[in-house]
Amino acid sequence: MIFSDVVETIKNLSFEEKQELHILLAQYIREERRNEIYQNYLDSKKEVEQGNIEFSSDLNRLKEILEEE
């Protein structure tokens, strides 16, 4: 089934079915976003542990870091 078939099928659903689908899609999107955020956290944590990330509150040092990239 291609995307346009899915769209046409959805158009033919009842109002209540469309609402239910909307709720389900919102939940799926939230779950995917949470997983993405969690994966980014794990990746960042790994980079910190490997010493690939430097933190600084010194404005001059932050500028230097940005210029190095």
N, C-alpha and C positions, 0 to 999 in steps of 0.2 A: 504494500500500500504506500503510495507516495503522499507527500505533504498535502497537495491539493485535494486528494481523496479524503484525507482526515478532516480538512477544513469543510468540505461539502457535507461530510457525515455529521459534523458538529452543528452545522447550520440547520440540519434536519431534526436535531434533538428537541425535546420539549424544553420549555423555560426552566422547569425544575431540574432537568438533567443537565442543562447548561450551567445552572447555579452550582450543582454538585461538582461538576467538572472544574469549574472555576475554583472552588474550595480545594479540591484535590491538587490542582496545578499549583496553587499558592503554597500548599504544604510541601510539595515536591521541590519547588524552587527554594523555599526556606531551607530545607534539608540539604540541598546541593550547595547552597551558599555557606551554610554552617560547616560542611565538609571542606569546602575550599578555604575558609578562614582557618580551620583547624590544621589543614595541610600546610598553609602558609606559616602558621605558628611553629609547626614541627620543623619546617625548613629553616626558619629563622633561628630557632633554638639550636639546631645543628651547626649553623654558621657561627653562632656565638661560641659554641663549645670548641669549634675548630679554630677560633681566633680570627675569623674572616670579617668580623664586624667590630668597629671601634665606636665607642660612645664617648661623647664629650659635651660639656656645657660651656666650654670656652669657644666663643664666637670666632676667634681667629683660627683656632684649630679646625672648626667645622668648615670654614672657608677653604683651608688647605686640603681637607679631605675631599671636598667637592671639586677642587681644581685638579686633584690627582686622578679623578675618573675621567 
